[in-house]
Amino acid sequence: MTTDAQPRSLLKLVAAAVPVLILLILVPSFVATYQLQLVIYGLIAAIAALGFNLLLGYTGLLSFGHSAYFGVGAYSVAFVAEHLGPHSMEFYLLVGIPIVAVTSALFGYICVRHTRIFFGILTLAISQVVYSLALKLYWVTGGSDGLRVPRPALFLGLLSFSGPQGFQLFVRSYYYYVLGVFVICVVLMWVIVHSPFGKALQGIRDNEVRARFLGLRIRRYRWISFLVSGTFTGVAGILWVPLNGLTTPDVLYWTFSGEIVFTALLGGFRNFTGPIVGGIVFTYLKTYAVASTEYWQLLLGVVLVTLVLVLPTGIVGAISRAAQRLGPRKAAP
Amino acid sequence: MILLKTINLRKQFGETRACDGLNFVVNKGEFLSLVGSNGAGKTTLVNLISAHLQPDSGQILLEDRDITFTSVTERIKAGIARSFQIVNLFDGLSVFDNVALSVFSREGKTIKMARLADRDYDVRRETLEVLGRFGLASKAAVPAGGLAQGERKLLDVAVAYALRPRLLFLDEPTSGVSTHEKAQIMDTVSSVVRGGMVTAVVIEHDMDVVFRYSDRIVMMHEGSFLADGTPDEIRANKEVASILLGAPLTA
């Protein structure tokens, strides 16, 4: 029955997500602190790419400036840590999220006046402006040295981390913290792309003219999509900075925007789970590339070229196609 | 009862007068065909009325309300919808979602992002009902990009129809399909449109189709109206017949 198609796919999704979630919950019992840190970075990259992909995969807009929102998230936490109240993760999120939302709304309003390459160039230009500001206003931003961020307390100050074992303990607890936020982000994004709003975005992506003739105000939808997208990526920046302990203008530089694009391509931007897989795989790929060769950028470049030529639909796209080919064929109606 | 009329509507592209001061009238409830050779200005007229183009001068009145300078969105709210000559669908979305998006948009629900589209059972019911009328229910889960040409033409009309317009413009709903499919498509479209009490204006080249389904036929030539009448009147008009059918005038 075609009418049951959607609820059944929801069940299938839950059935696939639960084992993965259990596995993720058990990860800390198996791995050392350093490995766990990598998984956290992977989850954070996944959140950033998930946000980015609302624009690329679902709205059809390629942003080359998402470093700006990641960076604004990271820097707003650093400001809060330096000038305001408690070193608490909830406080960081509470202050950081409105800041990235307002920033995304503002920059998005400018960028969605154009599409295609012009949109991409605008996002790139704006992110480079933010980068230059972070570099030049050194009395506020610390210039190229960046800003240090002390380890925050978690869960309203219930857990704080000092002493010789502080870092290890922090990473163990922070893993679950990030995992929790990650799950919330994934669920939220899943609902958004399956909502009437999400369908409208996909309609605009597929056929702007027709979407207009359904009465949709295209630019407004693109703007809201940009706002949500930037905010998700900003949340990733907020989560990233306490683990890194420091934010520098590097996270605002255009190459970092490129990495976000790479992440989405690697996992597959046409699938919901693509950016998530991409975020985790990319984190490992980059870490080991950097560790094993000083020509790591060359290595990543080769991977990117191979990817575009051989797996244009990314890892998830390739896997789901293979599964379709191997799996039982549906009887023709 | 006049539903829509244009007063002295003009649109010029360079030297070409696509609409040369047209006084076009659509009566409530009729199935009107707009005919004429390529470049006669039929699509331009539809583009002007659906706000795809702005007129150089003239007025468009929908039940005496001046809508000449309203936006696409406002015209859709006022009840004017259209389909496209070159099929314009959301190819990445399922057939179901193509129509559902129309329904969501009409109900002002497309801004909602905190609930699942498929859990809106009212929209779901209406979407399936529209798909059923157009004979597309069995294709609901198929991506629109994977349909055959005839089905794509029907879906294009269904997407416009789901906006529940009072006035529906169909730009060549049967172009690019086989003769056999033409009849099927027109049978479906005319029965749905008449059944739904929708006023329809159809641009069509196939005169067999035009004579068979229309209440009234308006013929355009080089930006002006050449003839206007029932199928029988048009058939009897020798001058029109010669232009339409390319037959020489017999003395």
Interface residues (C-beta under 8 A of the other chain):
Chain A: T2 T3 A5 Q6 P7 V191 I192 H194 S195 P196 F197 G198 K199 A200 Q202 G203 R205 D206 N207 V209 R210 A211 R212 F213 L214 G215 L216 R217 Y221 I224 V228 P333
Chain B: S50 H52 V72 T73 I76 K77 A81 R82 F84 N88 L89 F90 D91 G92 L93 F96 D97 A100 L101 S102 F104 S105 R106 K109 T110 I111 K112 M113 A114 R115 L116 A117 D118 D120 V123 R124 L128 A137 S138 A140 A141 V159 A160 L163
